[in-house]
Amino acid sequence: MTRFLKSESNPGGRKLEDILMELRSDVLLRCTKISEDHRPEALKVLANNMKVLEHLTQAIELAQDSTNVLDRAFGPSEAEDGGAPRIGVA
């Protein structure tokens, strides 16, 4: 059912926090490429990207917290091995 996230139907998927960290890395790389461009448009894009980085960091922290809650309550995920979801319905 999910395209990117790990699940019983997508055991090769990834954890949300891993995807978000990769996105954050890409945005950070873009920031470094435009950091020396002082045109107003570049400065605006850089400022917007900095805000996006803040939001991505908050989202990563939330996703990691959810993973920690599930790990503490139900143990590690067995989705890779075809196991049932830890919460919700299959």
Backbone as JSON Lines, residues from 0, in Angstrom:
{"i":0,"aa":"M","n":[0.82,-1.2,0.0],"ca":[0.0,0.0,0.0],"c":[0.87,1.26,0.0]}
{"i":1,"aa":"T","n":[1.9,1.3,0.85],"ca":[2.75,2.48,0.86],"c":[3.83,2.35,-0.19]}
{"i":2,"aa":"R","n":[4.23,3.47,-0.72],"ca":[5.2,3.49,-1.8],"c":[6.62,3.62,-1.28]}
{"i":3,"aa":"F","n":[6.81,4.39,-0.23],"ca":[8.14,4.69,0.27],"c":[8.41,4.1,1.65]}
{"i":4,"aa":"L","n":[7.36,4.03,2.46],"ca":[7.54,3.64,3.86],"c":[7.5,2.14,4.04]}
{"i":5,"aa":"K","n":[8.25,1.67,5.03],"ca":[8.29,0.25,5.36],"c":[6.94,-0.18,5.89]}
{"i":6,"aa":"S","n":[6.44,-1.31,5.4],"ca":[5.17,-1.87,5.86],"c":[5.15,-3.35,5.52]}
{"i":7,"aa":"E","n":[4.09,-4.03,5.93],"ca":[3.99,-5.46,5.6],"c":[3.9,-5.67,4.09]}
{"i":8,"aa":"S","n":[3.29,-4.71,3.39],"ca":[3.19,-4.84,1.93],"c":[4.4,-4.25,1.21]}
{"i":9,"aa":"N","n":[5.25,-3.54,1.93],"ca":[6.46,-2.94,1.36],"c":[7.63,-3.14,2.33]}
{"i":10,"aa":"P","n":[8.05,-4.39,2.52],"ca":[9.09,-4.66,3.5],"c":[10.43,-4.01,3.16]}
{"i":11,"aa":"G","n":[10.62,-3.67,1.9],"ca":[11.86,-3.01,1.5],"c":[11.81,-1.5,1.65]}
{"i":12,"aa":"G","n":[10.7,-0.99,2.18],"ca":[10.54,0.46,2.37],"c":[11.47,0.98,3.44]}
{"i":13,"aa":"R","n":[11.37,2.26,3.68],"ca":[12.25,2.92,4.64],"c":[11.45,3.55,5.76]}
{"i":14,"aa":"K","n":[12.13,3.83,6.85],"ca":[11.48,4.53,7.97],"c":[11.31,6.0,7.58]}
{"i":15,"aa":"L","n":[10.24,6.59,8.06],"ca":[9.93,7.98,7.75],"c":[11.1,8.89,8.11]}
{"i":16,"aa":"E","n":[11.68,8.7,9.29],"ca":[12.78,9.59,9.7],"c":[13.98,9.48,8.77]}
{"i":17,"aa":"D","n":[14.22,8.31,8.2],"ca":[15.34,8.15,7.28],"c":[15.1,8.93,5.99]}
{"i":18,"aa":"I","n":[13.87,8.88,5.49],"ca":[13.53,9.63,4.28],"c":[13.64,11.13,4.54]}
{"i":19,"aa":"L","n":[13.12,11.57,5.69],"ca":[13.18,12.99,6.03],"c":[14.62,13.47,6.2]}
{"i":20,"aa":"M","n":[15.49,12.63,6.78],"ca":[16.89,13.02,6.94],"c":[17.58,13.15,5.59]}
{"i":21,"aa":"E","n":[17.23,12.29,4.66],"ca":[17.8,12.4,3.32],"c":[17.33,13.67,2.62]}
{"i":22,"aa":"L","n":[16.05,13.99,2.78],"ca":[15.53,15.25,2.24],"c":[16.23,16.45,2.84]}
{"i":23,"aa":"R","n":[16.41,16.42,4.16],"ca":[17.09,17.53,4.84],"c":[18.5,17.69,4.3]}
{"i":24,"aa":"S","n":[19.17,16.6,4.07],"ca":[20.53,16.64,3.52],"c":[20.54,17.29,2.14]}
{"i":25,"aa":"D","n":[19.57,16.95,1.31],"ca":[19.48,17.55,-0.03],"c":[19.23,19.05,0.05]}
{"i":26,"aa":"V","n":[18.33,19.47,0.93],"ca":[18.04,20.9,1.06],"c":[19.28,21.63,1.57]}
{"i":27,"aa":"L","n":[19.98,21.03,2.51],"ca":[21.2,21.63,3.04],"c":[22.24,21.8,1.94]}
{"i":28,"aa":"L","n":[22.37,20.81,1.09],"ca":[23.31,20.89,-0.03],"c":[22.93,22.04,-0.95]}
{"i":29,"aa":"R","n":[21.65,22.19,-1.22],"ca":[21.2,23.32,-2.05],"c":[21.53,24.66,-1.4]}
{"i":30,"aa":"C","n":[21.38,24.71,-0.1],"ca":[21.69,25.95,0.62],"c":[23.15,26.33,0.45]}
{"i":31,"aa":"T","n":[24.02,25.35,0.55],"ca":[25.46,25.66,0.42],"c":[25.79,26.13,-0.99]}
{"i":32,"aa":"K","n":[25.06,25.63,-1.98],"ca":[25.34,26.02,-3.36],"c":[24.91,27.46,-3.66]}
{"i":33,"aa":"I","n":[23.94,27.98,-2.91],"ca":[23.48,29.35,-3.19],"c":[23.9,30.33,-2.1]}
{"i":34,"aa":"S","n":[24.65,29.88,-1.13],"ca":[24.96,30.74,0.02],"c":[25.8,31.97,-0.34]}
{"i":35,"aa":"E","n":[26.54,31.92,-1.41],"ca":[27.37,33.07,-1.81],"c":[26.68,33.99,-2.82]}
{"i":36,"aa":"D","n":[25.48,33.64,-3.22],"ca":[24.72,34.44,-4.18],"c":[23.91,35.46,-3.38]}
{"i":37,"aa":"H","n":[24.21,36.73,-3.57],"ca":[23.6,37.78,-2.76],"c":[22.48,38.53,-3.48]}
{"i":38,"aa":"R","n":[22.03,37.97,-4.58],"ca":[20.89,38.59,-5.25],"c":[19.65,38.38,-4.38]}
{"i":39,"aa":"P","n":[18.69,39.31,-4.46],"ca":[17.5,39.21,-3.61],"c":[16.76,37.89,-3.76]}
{"i":40,"aa":"E","n":[16.67,37.38,-4.96],"ca":[15.96,36.11,-5.18],"c":[16.67,34.96,-4.47]}
{"i":41,"aa":"A","n":[17.98,34.93,-4.57],"ca":[18.75,33.86,-3.91],"c":[18.64,33.98,-2.39]}
{"i":42,"aa":"L","n":[18.66,35.2,-1.89],"ca":[18.54,35.4,-0.44],"c":[17.18,34.94,0.05]}
{"i":43,"aa":"K","n":[16.13,35.21,-0.73],"ca":[14.78,34.78,-0.35],"c":[14.68,33.26,-0.37]}
{"i":44,"aa":"V","n":[15.21,32.63,-1.42],"ca":[15.18,31.17,-1.51],"c":[15.97,30.57,-0.35]}
{"i":45,"aa":"L","n":[17.12,31.14,-0.02],"ca":[17.92,30.63,1.09],"c":[17.16,30.77,2.41]}
{"i":46,"aa":"A","n":[16.5,31.9,2.61],"ca":[15.71,32.1,3.83],"c":[14.57,31.08,3.9]}
{"i":47,"aa":"N","n":[13.9,30.86,2.77],"ca":[12.83,29.86,2.74],"c":[13.37,28.47,3.04]}
{"i":48,"aa":"N","n":[14.52,28.14,2.45],"ca":[15.12,26.83,2.69],"c":[15.5,26.64,4.15]}
{"i":49,"aa":"M","n":[15.95,27.69,4.8],"ca":[16.3,27.6,6.22],"c":[15.05,27.27,7.05]}
{"i":50,"aa":"K","n":[13.93,27.85,6.68],"ca":[12.68,27.54,7.38],"c":[12.26,26.09,7.1]}
{"i":51,"aa":"V","n":[12.43,25.65,5.86],"ca":[12.12,24.26,5.51],"c":[12.99,23.33,6.34]}
{"i":52,"aa":"L","n":[14.27,23.65,6.5],"ca":[15.18,22.83,7.3],"c":[14.7,22.72,8.74]}
{"i":53,"aa":"E","n":[14.21,23.83,9.29],"ca":[13.68,23.79,10.66],"c":[12.48,22.84,10.75]}
{"i":54,"aa":"H","n":[11.59,22.94,9.78],"ca":[10.4,22.08,9.79],"c":[10.79,20.62,9.59]}
{"i":55,"aa":"L","n":[11.74,20.36,8.7],"ca":[12.19,18.99,8.5],"c":[12.81,18.42,9.78]}
{"i":56,"aa":"T","n":[13.58,19.23,10.47],"ca":[14.2,18.78,11.72],"c":[13.12,18.43,12.74]}
{"i":57,"aa":"Q","n":[12.09,19.26,12.84],"ca":[10.99,18.97,13.76],"c":[10.27,17.69,13.35]}
{"i":58,"aa":"A","n":[10.06,17.51,12.05],"ca":[9.39,16.3,11.56],"c":[10.24,15.05,11.84]}
{"i":59,"aa":"I","n":[11.55,15.16,11.69],"ca":[12.45,14.05,11.99],"c":[12.33,13.67,13.46]}
{"i":60,"aa":"E","n":[12.34,14.68,14.32],"ca":[12.24,14.41,15.76],"c":[10.91,13.73,16.1]}
{"i":61,"aa":"L","n":[9.83,14.17,15.48],"ca":[8.52,13.54,15.71],"c":[8.51,12.09,15.22]}
{"i":62,"aa":"A","n":[9.06,11.86,14.04],"ca":[9.09,10.5,13.48],"c":[9.94,9.58,14.35]}
{"i":63,"aa":"Q","n":[11.08,10.09,14.83],"ca":[11.93,9.3,15.71],"c":[11.22,8.99,17.02]}
{"i":64,"aa":"D","n":[10.48,9.96,17.52],"ca":[9.73,9.74,18.76],"c":[8.67,8.66,18.57]}
{"i":65,"aa":"S","n":[7.98,8.69,17.43],"ca":[6.98,7.65,17.16],"c":[7.62,6.28,17.08]}
{"i":66,"aa":"T","n":[8.76,6.19,16.42],"ca":[9.47,4.91,16.33],"c":[9.86,4.43,17.72]}
{"i":67,"aa":"N","n":[10.35,5.34,18.56],"ca":[10.74,4.97,19.92],"c":[9.54,4.48,20.74]}
{"i":68,"aa":"V","n":[8.39,5.15,20.58],"ca":[7.18,4.73,21.29],"c":[6.79,3.32,20.87]}
{"i":69,"aa":"L","n":[6.79,3.07,19.56],"ca":[6.43,1.74,19.06],"c":[7.44,0.68,19.5]}
{"i":70,"aa":"D","n":[8.71,1.01,19.46],"ca":[9.74,0.06,19.89],"c":[9.59,-0.3,21.37]}
{"i":71,"aa":"R","n":[9.33,0.71,22.2],"ca":[9.17,0.46,23.63],"c":[7.91,-0.37,23.91]}
{"i":72,"aa":"A","n":[6.84,-0.05,23.22],"ca":[5.57,-0.7,23.5],"c":[5.46,-2.1,22.88]}
{"i":73,"aa":"F","n":[6.0,-2.29,21.67],"ca":[5.75,-3.51,20.94],"c":[7.02,-4.22,20.46]}
{"i":74,"aa":"G","n":[8.17,-3.68,20.78],"ca":[9.41,-4.27,20.3],"c":[9.7,-3.81,18.88]}
{"i":75,"aa":"P","n":[10.82,-4.27,18.34],"ca":[11.2,-3.83,17.0],"c":[10.21,-4.31,15.93]}
{"i":76,"aa":"S","n":[10.13,-3.54,14.87],"ca":[9.25,-3.88,13.76],"c":[9.71,-5.18,13.12]}
{"i":77,"aa":"E","n":[8.74,-5.99,12.7],"ca":[9.03,-7.23,11.97],"c":[8.53,-7.15,10.54]}
{"i":78,"aa":"A","n":[8.29,-5.91,10.07],"ca":[7.76,-5.7,8.72],"c":[8.71,-6.25,7.65]}
{"i":79,"aa":"E","n":[10.01,-6.12,7.87],"ca":[10.98,-6.63,6.89],"c":[10.83,-8.13,6.67]}
{"i":80,"aa":"D","n":[10.43,-8.83,7.72],"ca":[10.28,-10.28,7.66],"c":[8.85,-10.71,7.36]}
{"i":81,"aa":"G","n":[8.02,-9.75,6.91],"ca":[6.63,-10.06,6.59],"c":[5.7,-10.08,7.79]}
{"i":82,"aa":"G","n":[6.17,-9.53,8.91],"ca":[5.36,-9.5,10.13],"c":[4.2,-8.54,10.03]}
{"i":83,"aa":"A","n":[3.27,-8.7,10.95],"ca":[2.1,-7.83,10.99],"c":[2.49,-6.44,11.48]}
{"i":84,"aa":"P","n":[1.68,-5.44,11.14],"ca":[1.96,-4.1,11.65],"c":[1.84,-4.07,13.18]}
{"i":85,"aa":"R","n":[2.62,-3.21,13.8],"ca":[2.58,-3.12,15.26],"c":[1.33,-2.43,15.75]}
{"i":86,"aa":"I","n":[0.8,-1.52,14.99],"ca":[-0.46,-0.84,15.33],"c":[-1.31,-0.73,14.07]}
{"i":87,"aa":"G","n":[-2.57,-0.48,14.23],"ca":[-3.47,-0.37,13.09],"c":[-3.91,-1.73,12.6]}
{"i":88,"aa":"V","n":[-4.52,-1.72,11.43],"ca":[-5.02,-2.95,10.83],"c":[-4.22,-3.27,9.58]}
{"i":89,"aa":"A","n":[-4.13,-4.52,9.27],"ca":[-3.35,-4.96,8.09],"c":[-4.05,-4.68,6.8]}
